Amino acid sequence: MQEERLRYLLTNYFRNTISRTELKEMLDKLDDLDESQFSSLFERMEEEIPVRSELFDRDSVARQLSHRIQENKEESADSGRNRINYVKWGSLAAAVVLFCFSIVYFVKREAAPITHPKQVLTNEIALPDGNAPILTLSTGEQYSISADNPESLDKGNLTIVRDSDGTLLYQLKHGERGSEKRTFHSPKGSALTLQLIDGTKVHLNSGSSLTYPVHFETANRLVFLDGEAYFDVAHDPAKPFIVETKQTRIKVLGTQFNVSSDLTKTKTLTTLIKGKVEVSLGGTHKILAPGMQAESDPQQQQIVLKQADLKEILAWRDGFFRFTEDDIETVLQKVKEWYDIKEITIQSTSTDTFTAMMKRTKKLSDLLKQLEKTSNYKFKIQDGRVLVM
């Protein structure tokens, strides 16, 4: 019943027949969905959403929504409390419009037949097809891991299987002994999953690496992370699982959590989803409860705890960028983590901020076009560099 109501509201939204009351109801219902549920809902609704071209004009939709919000503001002019609600609701509405548009746009675009051969252009940055992980042995030898390269699988003692959700899983095989360490690297533009010998699954974000032993022989299960990863740790109270980064040490027994370095690589952010972890920095130790985030700052030698926005933290796992009142510098730094951008030059800045959920795209130009439609910025790609005007 809840989904039927939401489908009805979304259909009215794209037909431009939704009322102000229904619009607020739609925003509230959308906020209760996670990104994968939202994307799945839009795919199921694809045939129900009107396909007239003007309905997919981001600027047209934004103007219509802005007009409705303005009406709400005028009707609430004599209420200070309502004016505050208007501001909050307005930013939410803008975020949802961009999110709705980006999902529908890419569903439609990816479904279109390709009628022209691929061209390699200097004004484009595109992700390579079939980005394979890189395995580095203790000897320094490196292998690109793929089913087409059996030697790489043998060297890494790995097998490739389908996980329960259909994604590829790079799985360590039993039988190998010793404490030799190997490094599994997820290249730019890919998010890959490695299953360790104890059954722990590590979901690595773009450009991230995990160093691990081929067999956990000591009293601890110790791994080293460079970048960002989501851990689903196999429970073993006799052998605590420990994740080390350049700044922080995280100790767990059996849990789900996300670890990342911030964009300046000076801090480590540990977000607990389920279970219990201890975060350590020097002589400082903090225990996290589910839904909490620890920010470890080695320069200040302190760990700060705060409530986490789990949807924002885990957006990368569902294939999205999430921006929350981010300025253009922050937005492009997040984007650079995914695409192989050599350099970013910002010629002019404005007070525009971005609050949105945007699907990761094959081509950078597709993403930048959506940013242009929601701001005063213009972007140019040339020879692997991005110019902001």
C-alpha positions in Angstrom: 0.0 0.0 0.0 2.8 2.4 0.8 4.6 1.7 -2.5 1.3 2.2 -4.4 0.8 5.6 -2.8 4.4 6.6 -3.6 4.1 5.5 -7.2 0.9 7.5 -7.5 2.6 10.6 -6.1 5.7 10.3 -8.3 3.6 9.8 -11.4 1.6 13.0 -10.6 4.9 14.8 -10.0 6.2 14.0 -13.4 2.9 14.8 -15.0 3.0 18.2 -13.2 -0.3 17.5 -11.5 0.9 17.1 -7.9 -0.5 19.4 -5.2 1.6 21.2 -2.6 0.3 18.9 0.1 1.1 15.8 -2.0 4.5 17.1 -2.8 5.4 17.3 0.8 4.0 13.8 1.4 6.1 12.6 -1.5 9.3 14.1 0.0 8.6 12.5 3.3 8.1 9.1 1.8 11.2 9.4 -0.4 13.3 10.2 2.7 12.4 6.9 4.2 13.9 4.9 1.3 17.5 4.0 0.8 19.1 4.6 -2.5 18.8 1.0 -3.8 15.1 1.0 -3.0 14.6 4.3 -4.7 16.5 3.2 -7.9 14.6 -0.1 -8.0 11.3 1.8 -7.7 12.1 4.1 -10.6 13.1 1.2 -12.8 9.7 -0.5 -12.1 7.9 2.7 -12.8 9.7 3.4 -16.1 6.7 2.6 -18.3 4.3 4.6 -16.0 6.3 7.8 -16.0 5.3 10.1 -18.9 8.0 10.2 -21.5 7.2 13.6 -23.1 10.6 15.3 -23.5 9.6 18.4 -21.5 9.0 16.3 -18.4 12.7 15.4 -18.4 13.8 18.9 -18.8 15.6 19.5 -15.4 15.2 23.3 -15.6 11.5 23.1 -16.4 10.8 20.8 -13.5 12.9 23.0 -11.2 11.0 26.2 -12.2 7.7 24.5 -11.6 8.8 23.3 -8.2 10.3 26.7 -7.3 6.9 28.3 -8.2 5.1 25.9 -5.8 7.6 26.6 -3.0 7.2 30.3 -3.5 3.4 30.0 -3.2 4.0 28.1 0.1 6.3 30.9 1.3 3.8 33.6 0.5 1.0 31.8 2.3 3.2 31.3 5.4 4.6 34.9 5.4 3.2 35.8 8.8 4.5 32.6 10.6 8.2 32.6 11.6 8.1 28.9 12.3 6.6 28.1 8.9 9.3 30.2 7.2 11.9 28.1 8.8 10.1 25.0 7.6 9.9 26.5 4.1 13.7 26.9 3.9 14.3 23.3 5.0 11.6 21.9 2.8 12.9 23.9 -0.2 16.4 22.4 0.1 14.9 19.0 0.4 12.8 19.5 -2.6 15.7 20.6 -4.7 17.7 17.5 -3.7 14.8 15.2 -4.6 14.3 16.9 -8.0 17.9 16.3 -8.9 17.9 12.8 -7.6 14.7 11.9 -9.4 15.9 13.5 -12.6 19.3 11.8 -12.5 17.9 8.3 -12.0 15.2 8.7 -14.7 17.7 10.3 -17.1 20.2 7.5 -16.8 17.6 4.7 -16.9 16.3 6.2 -20.2 19.8 6.9 -21.6 21.3 3.5 -20.9 18.3 1.8 -22.5 18.8 3.7 -25.8 20.5 1.7 -28.6 24.0 2.6 -29.6 24.0 3.5 -33.2 27.5 5.0 -33.5 30.9 3.4 -32.9 32.8 4.5 -29.8 35.1 7.4 -30.2 38.1 8.3 -28.0 37.9 12.1 -27.4 40.3 14.4 -25.6 37.3 16.2 -24.2 36.0 13.2 -22.3 37.0 11.2 -19.2 35.3 7.7 -19.3 35.7 4.6 -17.2 37.4 1.6 -18.8 35.3 -1.5 -19.5 35.8 -4.4 -17.1 38.0 -2.7 -14.5 39.9 -5.6 -13.0 41.5 -5.6 -9.5 45.3 -5.5 -9.2 47.0 -8.1 -6.9 50.4 -7.3 -5.6 52.5 -10.1 -4.1 55.1 -9.8 -1.3 57.8 -10.1 -4.1 56.4 -7.0 -5.8 54.9 -8.9 -8.7 51.6 -7.6 -9.9 48.7 -9.3 -11.6 45.4 -8.1 -13.1 42.9 -10.5 -11.7 40.3 -11.9 -14.1 38.7 -15.2 -15.2 40.5 -14.9 -18.5 43.8 -15.0 -16.7 44.0 -18.3 -14.8 47.6 -17.6 -13.7 46.5 -14.5 -11.9 43.9 -16.5 -9.9 46.5 -19.2 -9.1 49.0 -16.6 -7.9 46.5 -15.0 -5.7 44.9 -18.3 -4.6 41.6 -16.7 -5.6 38.4 -17.8 -7.2 35.7 -15.5 -8.8 32.1 -16.3 -7.9 28.7 -14.5 -7.8 27.6 -13.2 -4.5 24.0 -13.6 -3.2 23.2 -10.1 -4.7 24.6 -11.0 -8.1 27.9 -9.0 -7.8 31.3 -10.5 -8.5 33.1 -11.8 -5.4 36.9 -12.3 -5.3 37.2 -15.2 -2.8 40.3 -16.5 -1.1 40.6 -20.3 -1.3 41.5 -22.5 1.7 44.6 -24.5 1.8 47.3 -21.9 1.7 49.3 -21.5 4.9 51.9 -18.9 6.1 51.9 -15.2 6.9 52.8 -13.8 3.5 51.0 -10.5 2.8 49.3 -9.5 -0.4 47.6 -6.3 -1.5 44.3 -6.2 -3.4 43.7 -2.9 -5.2 40.3 -1.6 -6.6 41.2 0.7 -9.5 39.6 4.1 -10.2 36.0 3.8 -11.3 35.3 0.4 -9.6 34.0 -0.9 -6.3 35.0 -4.5 -5.7 34.4 -7.1 -3.0 37.1 -9.4 -1.6 36.3 -12.3 0.8 39.1 -13.1 3.2 40.0 -16.6 4.3 37.9 -16.2 7.5 34.7 -15.3 5.5 35.0 -11.6 6.1 33.8 -9.5 3.2 35.5 -6.3 2.3 33.8 -3.9 -0.1 36.6 -1.6 -1.5 35.7 1.8 -3.0 37.4 3.3 -6.0 41.2 3.6 -5.7 41.3 1.7 -2.4 43.7 -1.1 -1.3 43.6 -3.8 1.3 46.7 -5.6 2.5 46.1 -8.9 4.2 47.8 -12.2 5.1 47.1 -15.3 3.1 46.2 -17.0 6.5 45.4 -15.6 9.9 47.9 -17.5 12.1 48.2 -15.1 15.1 45.7 -14.3 17.8 44.4 -11.4 15.8 43.1 -11.0 12.3 45.0 -7.9 11.2 44.6 -6.1 7.8 45.7 -2.7 6.5 43.4 -0.3 4.6 44.4 2.5 2.3 41.3 4.4 1.1 37.7 3.5 1.9 36.0 0.1 2.5 32.9 -1.4 4.1 33.6 -4.4 6.3 31.2 -7.3 7.1 33.3 -9.1 9.6 32.9 -12.9 10.3 32.3 -13.4 14.0 35.2 -15.1 15.9 35.5 -14.0 19.5 38.8 -15.9 19.9 40.4 -13.8 17.1 39.5 -10.1 17.2 39.5 -8.4 13.7 41.7 -5.3 13.5 41.8 -2.7 10.7 44.8 -0.4 10.6 45.1 2.8 8.5 47.9 5.3 8.5 46.2 7.2 11.4 43.9 4.8 13.2 43.4 1.3 14.6 39.9 -0.2 14.7 39.3 -3.4 16.7 36.2 -5.5 16.4 34.8 -9.0 17.2 32.0 -9.3 14.6 30.3 -6.3 13.0 29.6 -4.1 10.0 31.3 -0.8 9.6 32.7 1.7 7.0 36.2 3.1 7.2 37.6 6.0 5.1 40.2 8.7 5.0 38.8 12.1 4.4 39.5 14.0 1.1 42.6 15.6 2.5 43.9 12.2 3.8 44.7 13.7 7.2 41.9 12.1 9.1 40.2 8.7 9.3 36.4 8.3 9.6 35.0 5.1 11.1 31.2 4.6 10.9 29.6 1.8 12.7 26.6 0.1 11.1 26.1 -2.9 13.4 27.9 -4.4 16.4 30.7 -2.8 18.4 34.1 -1.4 17.6 36.9 0.3 19.5 38.8 3.1 17.7 42.3 3.9 18.8 44.7 6.8 18.1 47.9 6.8 20.1 46.8 6.5 23.8 43.1 7.5 23.1 40.4 4.9 22.8 36.7 5.3 21.9 33.9 2.8 21.8 31.3 3.3 19.0 27.6 2.4 19.1 25.7 1.7 15.9 25.0 4.8 13.9 28.0 6.7 15.3 31.1 8.0 13.5 34.6 8.5 14.9 36.8 11.2 13.4 40.4 10.5 14.2 42.7 13.5 13.8 46.4 12.5 14.3 47.5 16.2 14.2 45.3 17.0 17.2 45.7 13.6 18.7 42.0 13.3 19.3 39.0 11.2 18.4 35.7 13.1 18.0 32.4 11.1 18.1 29.2 12.2 16.3 26.0 10.9 14.9 26.4 9.7 11.3 24.2 10.0 8.2 24.3 6.4 7.1 22.6 7.1 3.8 25.4 9.6 2.9 28.2 7.3 4.2 27.0 4.3 2.3 25.9 6.0 -0.9 29.1 4.8 -2.7 28.1 1.1 -2.2 24.9 1.7 -4.1 26.7 3.4 -7.0 25.8 7.1 -6.1 27.5 10.3 -5.3 25.9 12.1 -2.4 26.3 15.8 -1.8 25.1 17.6 1.3 25.4 21.3 1.1 28.8 20.8 -0.6 30.6 23.7 -2.3 32.1 23.1 -5.8 35.5 22.2 -4.5 34.1 19.5 -2.2 31.9 18.1 -5.0 34.7 17.8 -7.5 37.0 16.2 -4.9 34.4 13.5 -4.4 34.0 13.1 -8.1 37.8 12.8 -8.6 37.8 9.8 -6.3 35.9 7.9 -8.9 37.1 9.3 -12.3 40.7 9.5 -13.4 41.0 13.3 -13.4 44.5 14.7 -13.7 43.8 18.2 -12.6 40.9 20.5 -11.6 41.1 24.2 -12.2 38.4 26.5 -10.8 38.4 29.9 -12.5 35.4 31.3 -10.6 33.4 30.4 -7.5 29.9 31.2 -6.3 27.8 30.6 -3.2 26.0 27.7 -4.9 26.0 24.5 -2.9 24.9 21.0 -3.9 22.5 18.8 -2.0 21.7 15.8 -4.1 22.1 12.1 -4.8 23.5 11.5 -8.3 24.2 8.1 -10.0 27.8 7.4 -11.0 28.0 7.5 -14.8 30.3 5.9 -17.3 31.3 9.3 -18.8 32.3 12.3 -16.6 30.6 14.7 -19.1 27.2 13.1 -18.3 27.6 13.9 -14.6 28.9 17.5 -15.2 25.9 18.2 -17.4 23.6 17.5 -14.5 25.7 19.8 -12.2 25.5 22.6 -14.8 21.7 22.3 -14.9 21.5 22.8 -11.1 24.0 25.7 -10.7 25.6 28.7 -12.4 28.8 26.7 -13.2 30.0 25.6 -16.6 32.5 22.8 -17.1 35.1 21.9 -19.7 37.0 18.7 -20.1 40.3 18.7 -22.0 43.2 16.2 -21.9 42.1 14.6 -18.6 41.7 18.0 -16.9 38.5 19.7 -15.7 38.1 23.5 -16.0 35.3 25.1 -13.9 34.0 28.4 -15.2 
